[in-house]
Each structure stands twice: as C-alpha cells, then as structure tokens.
C-alpha cells in the first residue's frame, strides 16, 4: 500500500547546471546545495483544452465537446534569505565578482538568458505527528521534488531594516535529456527505472538531503547511456535493464533503433498497457500487439 503522507518544511535545495540541450553539465563547481530557501512557489501554467459547440438551425445544442486542459510549463518564484553570489550566478547566469567571491551582478540587457538548471527541493515527509519512515525502513523520510529544467532571472527586492529577501523567478519545463538517475547520479532505482523525472516536475520519497554547502560542488561526469533492450508491460511499463535509456521516439521503438526491444510478455499486452519513449505525451507511447510494436496504448 502506498504511504499517505503530508509534506512540511522546505529543508533544502540543490541546483545543477545543464547544457543547452538539457543534459547535466559536469564540472567542479556546476552544482550547489543550499538551505537559504524561504519559499518555493510553483504555479502550473495550463493550455486550455479546445471547446466545440455546435447548434442546429433551431438554436438548440447539436454537439458539444470540451478537451482537458494540459500543462505547458510552470512558473517558479523562489525566495532566498542569503545574498549568495555563487548560487545566484548559477541560477541566473550572472557574474561572480572576486575570488573568493565578494559580490554578484545580474546578466545585462544584451546578455543571453539561456542558463538552464535542474532544481531539486526537499521537504519533510510527515506522518501524523512525526516524520515518516520510508517503506524500506530508512527513518527520516523526505519528499524529493525535481524540476528537471528551469531558467531563472533575478526579481524585485526591497532594502529596508529587515533581512534582505533575494527573489528569483523562472520557468520550468519538460526535459527528456535529464539522466534517469539525476545530475548527481543519486536518484532511487525506482525513479531511474521509469526514465527519471522528465516532465515539468516530479516528486518521490527519498533519504535525507545532502548537507548545505557555501560554495559550488561538483556535478559528476555522467555514465554512458545504456540503451534499453527490453520493455515490460504496464501503465506505464518499464524498460530493461534498469536505468537504461529508452528509444527516443515510437518510430525508433518500431524500427529497433538503436536496439531491438524485446517485449515482456511476448503475447499481446493487456488493455491500457504501454511504454513511454523519450518523447513526452501521447506521441511517445507505444505497445506490443503480440507481433510488433505499435503506436499508442493497447486497446
């Protein structure tokens, strides 16, 4: 049975620099762990579903249809209680002043704002009146939120007799280039088995977060991708071996690019079963009909 837990207290954030294509960018100071977060405000931005209304000649409704709204991206407004030059530079693409750092300046009007990062946020998983225990026995469970691709800019701030709150605002979006076990190679196997967190956001139960650090930390070199060789039915199904990289598209799944995918079971999959390729949404879903891979969900 899945645990029914609350989420309280935002305890930690971790940031990793990404390439322009969305893959983790390895480097000795391309990551950061901080406990300076005050709030992380997430607003999902929706594309309204199409609505069709047709009346007949008598003015009465003849046909109606309303499609569901769909998530386009998310707006993230994050407030920090420390004026941390290195963290702000990593988040926004601004410039650190001095070595060691003594200051920061934001990107200029003509500077590129193409500075994608992966943002991770830990909150305490709470079970009634105490912190939850993970299903596999680890105490001190946390909810681990992931926003796999974000672009931030500095926002409005106020200088007064109170603690300076440093805000950044950004947009989070899907990122199929994120590695299945995350930029720091430490996401749980269950997460890696479904290809990682590639949507606008994802959340899972995990161990306590890493310690905060005043200064950059390494983003490790990513292990070479292992293409999937098999797929097990489900809704969604899973790719094998665990942590492997699925085909990029359904067309690749059908053509066996880069590998032929062996279905499990080899008989026709049950109604509703499918696997998700690296293409997001319905366009990336395929199933085994008993003789071949087919686009869509098993009927």
N, C-alpha and C positions, 0 to 999 in steps of 0.2 A: 504494500500500500504506500502511495506517495505521501511524504510528510506534508502536513498543512501548517505552515509556519509564517509568522509575521516577519517584517523587516523593520529594524530600528537602527538609528545612529549610523551616519555615514562615517566610517572609520578611516578609509584610506583611498587614495587614487594612485594609479600608475599609468604612465604615458610612454609610448614607444613611437619613434619616428618611422614613417613609411616612405617607400619610393612613390613616385608619381603614379605608378600603376597599382599601388595599394599593398605591396608586399613589405614585410618588416625590413627595415634598413639597418643592417648590422653595423655597429660602431661602438667605441669605448664609452661614449657619453651620450648615446642616442636614446637612452631611457631615463626615467625619473620616477621615484616613489616619494609621495608627499602625504602628510596628514594636515595640510593647511586648508583643505576644503572646508567651506562653511555650508554651502548648499550646492546641489547639482540639480538644476531644474530642467526637466525634459518635457518637451511638447511635441507630440506626433503630428505631422502635417499630412493631411489626407487629401486625396483627389476624389472629388465627388463622383459617385457612380452615375452612369448615364441613366436618364429617365425618359421613357417614351410613353406618351399619352395620345391615343387616337380616338376621336369621337366620330360617330356616324352622322348621317345627314340630319337626323333629328336632334342632334346636340347631346346625345347620350354616349356614355363611355362605351367604346367598342373593344379597345385593347389597352392594357397598361403593363408597364414593365419598369422596375427600378433595380439597377445593378448595385452591388455593395460598394461602399467607399473603400479605397485602397491606400495603404501607407506609401507616401512618396519619399519622405525623409523625416528627420527630427531636428528641432531647434534645441540646442543645449545652452543654458545660461549657468555658468559656474562662478561662484564667488570664493576667493581665497583670502585668508587673513594674514598672509605674509607677502611682502614685496620681494619675491624670489626671482632674480634676474634670469637664472638658467632655466627655471621652469617656464617662465613667461616666454623666453626665446624659443624653447622647444614647442610650446603650444601655438605660438602666433607667427613664428618666423622672424621675430625682431632680432635686435643686435645686443649682445652682451658687451658691456664696457669693462675692460680691465681683466688682468689675470693675476691673482684670483679676482672674481667678479666684484665690481663696486657699483655697478649700475646697469641700466637697460634703456633702450629706446625702441619704440614700435616700428613696424615697417612703414616706409614712406609712401606718399601718394602714388608714386610710379613703380613701387616695388611689387613683385609677384606675391600673391597671397596663396600660391599653391604649396601649402605646407601641411600635408595630411599626417595625422597621428592616429594611433589606436588608443582609446581611453578606456581604462578599467576602473571600476568603483566597487569597493567592498562595504557592505552593511552587515550588521549582526543579524543572524537568523534567530528569531526569538520564539520560544515555545511556552506560551502562557506567561509564566513569571520568571523564566530563566533562559539562558542561552541554550540553543538546541544542540543535540548530538547528531552527527552525521549518521546516515543509515549504516555505514560500515564501521561505526564505533569511535570515530575521531571526535573528541569533545571540542567545544568552541566553534560551532559551525558558523559560516558566513555565507551570505548571498553575494555572488560574484557577478556584477553587471559588466557587460562588454559592449562598447560602441566601436565597431571594427574600423571605421574610417570617419574622422572628424577634421574639420578645418575651422580654426578659431581666429578671432580678431579681438584686440583689447576693446573694452567697452567703457561707458561713462563711470567716473569715480568722483568721490567727494572728499576734500581735505577739510577736516574740522578738528574738534577737540576729542574725537573718538578714534578707536582703532580704524586704520585705513582698510577698507574692504576693496580688494582688487578683482574686478569682474572681467571675465572673458565670455564671448558669445560665439557660437559656431553652429555648423550644420553637420549632422551625422547621416550617413547613407550606407547602402549595401556595399559589401566589399568581398567579392569572390576570390580575391588574391591573398586574403589573410591565410596564414598557415593553420592547419587543423588543430595544432596544439598551442597556438598563440605565439606572439612575438618573442616570448621568453621560454618557449618550449615547456610550459608547465601546466597547461590546462588538462583536466582529467581525461582519461582514456574514453569515457563515455561521450565527452564532447568531441574529441578528435574523431571518434567513430562515425559521427554524422557530418564530418567535414569541417568542424569548427563553427564559430559564430560568424556567419557571413551576411546576415540580414542587418537592418538598421540598428538593432540591438538584440542582445540575448542575455539570459541570466541563468545561473546554475548554482547549486550548493557546492561549497569548496572549503578547504582548510583555511586557517587564519592567513591574513595578507602578509606580504613581506614588510620588513621594518622600513619606516620612513628614513630618507637619507637626504641631507642637504648637499646636493651635488649630483651630477649625472651618473648613471650606471650603465653598464654595457648592455646593448641589445646583441645577443649571441648570433653567430652565423647559423643560418637555418639549415637543417639537414636536407639532403637532396630529396626531391619529391619521389615517392614510390607510387607509380600508377596502380590503380585498382585492377584486380584480375577477376574479382567475383562480386556478386551482389545477392543479398538475402532479402526475400520479400518482407514487406511491412508497410506501414503507412505513417511516415516513410520507411522504406527498407534501409539496410546498412550495406556499406561497401566493405569488401575484404581485399587484403588483410587490414586489420585495424589501423587507423591513421593514414591509410593510403589516399591518394588523390584521385577523385572520380573523373570520368571523361568531362571535357569542357562543355559539350552540348549533347543533345539527344542524337543528333546526326552522327557524332563521334561514337556514341554508345552503339548505334545501329551498325556502323561501318567497322567497329572494332579498333578505333583509333584512340590512344596508341596501342592498347591491348584488347584482345577479345575478352569480353566479360562473360564468365560462366554464371548462369542463374542458379539460385537455390531457393525453392525446389526447381527441378527442370520441367515439371509439369506446369500447366497454365496457372498463373498467380490468381489468388482469390480477389474477389470484387473489392475495389478500393485500394489495392496494394500498388505501390510504385516506388521508384528510387528517384532521388533528386540529383541531377548532374550539377556542374558548377554554374550553370545558367539558372538564375533565380526565377521563381514563379512557375506558373503552369507550363511555360515554354520549355522549362528544363526538366520536366517529369517524363519518365518512361517506365514501361513494364514488360514482363516476359509473357508471351501468349502461348507458350508451350513449344514453339518452334523458332521464334525470332523476337528480337527487341522491337517494341512499337512505341510510338509517342503517346503520351497521356497516362491515364490511370486505368487499371484493369476494370473492365465493365462487369 
